[in-house]
Amino acid sequence: MQVGNYPFTTIEPNYGITLYPTPCPCAKYGKMELCAPRYGRCKDGTRFIPVKMLDVAGLVPGASEGKGLGNQFLDDLRQAHVLLHVVDVSGTTNEKGEETVGYDPVNDVEWLRQEIHSWIFNNMWRKWSNIVRRHTATKAVAAHTLQAQLSGYGTRLPQVMQALDTMGVKEPAAMETWDKARVEELVWVFIDVRFPTILVLNKVDMPASDQNIARICKRYPDAKMVPTSALAECFLRKMKAQEYIDYTEGSEYFYTKEDEDVDPQVAERLKPPDDRIVGRLERIRDLVLFRYGGTGVQLAVKTAVEIKGMLPVYHVKNLNSMSCDKGGGSIFRDCYLIAPGTTVRELAGQIHPDMEKHFLYAEGPNGMRMGEDEVITEHNNIIKFTTAVADSSSSSGGGGGATSSSAATAKDKDKK
């Protein structure tokens, strides 16, 4: 991955995996020592679930007209569930990505939204007369008509319905009466639903950052924001890897060998840092961790997952041991992130098509059977499935039913 302080350092998208922290049920069920995630990890009762991220080419004003790498950025956008808009609040990078001094980053937030709006609106408005004509001729429902037009942006029907509900549109919707302003309103609302955005205010430890953050907060009081210092996070992780500090991602603390409250066993393996390292660590502690409660990097990931209401769900084969294999091991091995409103039967299909095809019933954490249309919540997110056909990793039951095994851990997508 290429890194540099100049425009369009990123040309091709960089794919990566980050980790979303959430409480693991192993703590509640006394299985912390046995918890064995297939993907990610579990530490002291906190589950770190893999989440896919995509670092894309930077956007410049006029991107919707093809300037810069705008077309590529907007095309990459289709894959995203959430946008992480990284804003340089130090004022040392302008709207073109060029190094400067005293730049006001306030407008960066609005022109990004404007470019996305122009991209979607222009595509739709060009065809609007044909869309309306077909809608009227077929007497279709507005949500179905619009979903067909917006499907290229990775849009599902419930998202279109939510946007229309926000606008107060009732059926039958007289789309033939909608003027340009009404369609523009539709696109603004659609963007909020389809591409929720988190402002990642980076370089918070620079001299001009406080002033710029205050202006952004005043201008966009309802926006989701996370103050961050990516450089501080990188340095702390480097120091941890070199065994100068004990540090957990997202924590507001780190410990050196000389700290009084460091765990004695941890202190034994840590190396004493030199004066240069101590100086940088103290600066991070004062300007970032103490003031903001962390570097913000892990919080940005957590906020991105939770803004979509994603829910972790655990598929097990035995509700007594919480094991995921017939040998009684692999405790809480398989964890999935699912969209809000996902039903039991839908989850079965997401785990494996055969599981949904041969579905018999499911049981929740209390051992009671769950209806196939029952919505999964944080109160019933430990599930055992029983199917009509045994798979290769299952033992057949007396009635021919067998508990299926899961195929892979689902990963949520984020993008900045």
N, C-alpha and C positions, 0 to 999 in steps of 0.2 A: 504494500500500500504506500503510495507516494504522499509525502507530507511536505508542504512548502508555503511560504508567506507570499504568494503571488496569485493573480487571477487564474481560475480554471486549472488549479493543481489537479483536481479530480476531473477526469474525462469520462472514463468508464465507471459505472457504479461499483462500489466496494461492498460486498456482502459480508456480514459478520453475525456473530451470535453474542448476545449479552444475557444477563441473568436477572430475572424478576424475583425479588425476595417477598416471601409471604409465610405466615405461620404454618408449620407442618403439623398434621394431626398426630404425628408420632409422639409429640410431647403430651398431648391429651390422653393418649392410650398407653403411655409408659413404654414406648418402643424406640426411644431416641438412639439407644446403642445398637439397635438392629436395623434401623432405617437404611434402605439401600436403593437410592434412586437409579433408574436406568440412564437418565440424562440429567445434567445439572448436578447439584449436590444438596446435602442437608447438613447444617451445622447448628448444634445446640437448639434444635427445634425450629430453625428457620429454613424453609425450603427455597432453593434458588433454581427457578424454572427457566429453561432456555427460551429466549425470544429472538426472533430473526430481526436484524436491522439492515437498512440499506442506506449507505452514504452516497449521495448523488451529486452530480455536477451543479455548481452554484448557479443561481438565477440572477439575472440583471433586468432592469426595467426594459420593457419591450420584448420580453421573452415570448409572449403569446404571438408576436409578429415574426418570430424566428431569430431574434437577436441573441448573441452569445450562444449558449448551448440550451436555450430555452425549450426548444421542441423535444430534445432528449429528456430534459428534466421533467417536463409535463407528461411525457409518455411513461417515464418511470413511476410517476405519481400514481398511476392506476393500481399498482401493487400494494399501496399503503393502506393500513387501517387508521393510523394516526400520523400526524406530521410533527416532527420536532424541529422547530425553526430556531436555529442557532444564531443569536444576535450578538455581535461584538459590541458590548456596552462600554468598551474602553475609549471608543471614538478614534481608533487608530486604523480602521479599515473603512473605505467608502463603499457606496452602493455597487461599484464595479469590482470590488474585491482588491482594490489597490491600497497600498500602504499610505497613510496620511496622518494628520494630527488635527484634533478638534472637530472631527466629523460628528454630526448629530444622528444617532441611529434610530430615532423615533419613527421616521418615515419608512424605514425598512420593513416594518411590520405591515403597514398598509399596502405598499406596492406589491408585496408578495401575494396578499389576498386578491388584489386587483388583477394581477397577471393570471391567477388561477380562474378568477371570475371571467375575464375576457376570453380565455381559452375555451371554457365551457359554453359561455353565452354565445360567442360568435359561431361556434359549431351548431348550436341549436337554432339561433335566430335565422340563419341562412336557409334552414329547411322548415321554418315555422309554418308557413302557409300549407305545405304538403302534410305536415304533422296534423294540423287542425282539420284539413280536408278528410284525411283518412280516419281520424278520430270521430268526426261527425258521421261519416258514411257507415262505419262499423258499429256506431253507438257504444263505443268502448268506455270502460271506466278510466277516469283520468290517471289514476295511479298506474294502471297497466300500460296506457299509452306512453306516459313519461318514463316508466321503467325501461321500456323498449329503447327509448332514445338515450337513456343514461346508462345503459348496461355496459357500454364500453369503458366506463370509469369504475368498473368493479362494483356496481350498485345492485343491491338486493331490493326486492319489493317493499319490505318493511321500512327501509330508509326513505323511499319515495313517499310512502304513506305518512311517515312522521313529518316530512317536510311540508306536505299538503295540509296536514293537521295544524302545524304551526302557523301556516298562512290563513287558516280558517276556511279552507276550500271544502265544500260539501258537494256530494253527488246529488243530481247530475251537475257536473262542472261545465259551465259554458265557456270552454276554452277558446271558442271563436271570438269571444269578446275581450280576450286578454290583449292588452297593448304591449308595447316594448317595455314600459316601466314595470308592468306586472311580471313579465318573463324575467326581467333583470332581478326582481325581488325573489322569484322562484329560485334562481341560480344562487343568490346570496344565502338563502335559507338552506338550500341543498348542500352548499359547501360546508356550512356549520355542522350539518348532520353527517355527511359522508367523509369529510376531512377535518375532524376536530384537530386543533393545533395548539401545541404547547410552546410558549416562548422560553427558550433556554438562554438565559441572559449570561453569556460567558465573559470571562476575564473580570470578575467582580473585585479582584484585588488590585486593580490598576487605579491610578490617581483620579481620573475623571469618571469612574464608573458609578459612584454614588449619585452624582448629579444626573447622569443619563438614565439610571434606573428610576429615579424619582419622576423624571419627565415621562418615561414610558408608562409607569403605573398611573400617572395622572391622565394620560391620553387614552389608555385602554384599561379602565378600572375593572372590567369584567373578564379580562383575558386570564387564562391559566399561565402562570409564570414560575420558573424555577431558577434562582440565582446559582450560578455554577462557576467553578474554576477547573476546567479540564486539565490544565497544566499541573495544578496542585494534585489532582487525582493520579495523574500519570507518575508524578514524582513519588507520591506515597506508595504506590504499587511497586515502583522500582526499588525503593528502600526496603519494602517488605520482602521482595524477592531476594535481595542481597543480605537479608537478615540483620538489618540495622534497627528495624522497628517491628512491633506487632500491631497490625492494622486490619480491620474488617471493612470491606467496601460499604460505604454509606454511613459509617460511624462518625461521630463528632470527636472521637478520641483516637490517639495512637500512643504507643508506649515504647520508650527506649530502655536500654539496659539500666540506666541510672534512675529511672522514675521509681518513686517509693511504692506506688500501688500496682506495679507490674507483677504478674504472677511469677513466683520464684522459678518454676520450671521453665517458663518462657524466657525469663532473664538469662538462664544458663546458656541458651542457644543463640542469644542475640550478641552482636558485635558492638563494641563501643564506637559511636560515630565521631568523626573528626570535627573540628570547629566549623569548617565550611558547611558540612551537612547539618550540624546543629543550628547554624544560622538560618538556613533555608527552612528547616522544620519549624523553628520558632516563628518565622514569618507566616508560614501557612497556618500554624495554630492560632496566631493572633488575628490575621486578616481574613481568614476563610472559615476555619472550623469554629472558632469562638463566636464570630459574628453571625454566621449563617447556619450553624449546626451541622456542617458537613460540606463536602465539595459540591454537592448537588447532582453529581453525575448519576449515582444510583437512584436518587429521588426522581430525576427526570424519567428514567426507565419505568419506575414504579407508577408515576403519575400517568405515563402514556398507556400502560396496561389498564389501569383502573378508570381512566376517563371513558373507556369503552365498556366498563362494567364486566370485564372478563373474569371468569370464575374458575379457580382450580378444582378439578374433580379427580378422585382417586379410584381406579378400577382394581379390585382385588378378587381373589378366588376363594378366600376364606375370611368370613367376617369375625371370627374369633381371634385368629392369629394375625389378621390383616396381611397375609402372605399372598404372593402373586404367582406362585408355582405349586405344583402338587406335592413337592417335597417339604412344604412348610417354610420355605425361605423367601428371600426377595421381598421383605416387608415394605409396603407402600412404594413398590418399585415404579409403578406406572402412574404418571400424573399428566393431565391434559388441561389446557386453558380453553374454555368454551365461552361462546357468546351468551349474553343474558337471554333468557327465554328458551334455551335449549331444553328439549324434552328427553326423557329416558330413551325412547326409541331412536331419536335423532343422534344421541351420543353413541348408541350401539353402531349406527351406520358410519359415524366418524371414526370409530376405532377400527372397524373392518366391515366391508359390505356383507360378508357372510354372516356376521353376528346379527345384523338387522334382518337379513333374509330368513334366518332360522331362529329368530328371537322367540323365546317362550315366556320368560318373566325376568324381573330384576328385583333385587332386595336391597334395602337401604341399610345404613349403619346399625339400626336397631333390629335388623333381621326381618322386618315386615316387608311384604311385597309392595312394589311400587307400580302404579299404572303406567302404561307405555307412553301416555300423553302427559304424565306428571312433569312439571317443570323442575329442573334441578336448581337447588339453592345452596347456600352455605350450610344449611341444616341437614341436607341429605346428599352431600357430595362425596360420600364413600359408597360405592355401588358394586354389587356382585351380579353378573349376568349369567343366566342359564339359557342354553340354546337347545334346539331339537336334534342337532347333529354334532357329534363329538369331533373336535379337531385333533391334530396329531399330538398336541401337548396336553390333552385332557384325558381323564379316565372316564369311561362310560358309566352312567348311573343305571339304577335298576329299571327306570322307565325310559331309557334311551336318551335322557337329557344329559348335557355336560356343560361345564362352565368354560366359555371360550377365553382364549388369551388375547392380549392386545397386541397391535402391530407396531406402533411407534408412538412416541410422545409428540403431540401436536405443538406447533410453535406459532406464536402470534407474530405479526409483522408490524414494524414501526419504520418510520422514515423521518429523517429530518429534512 
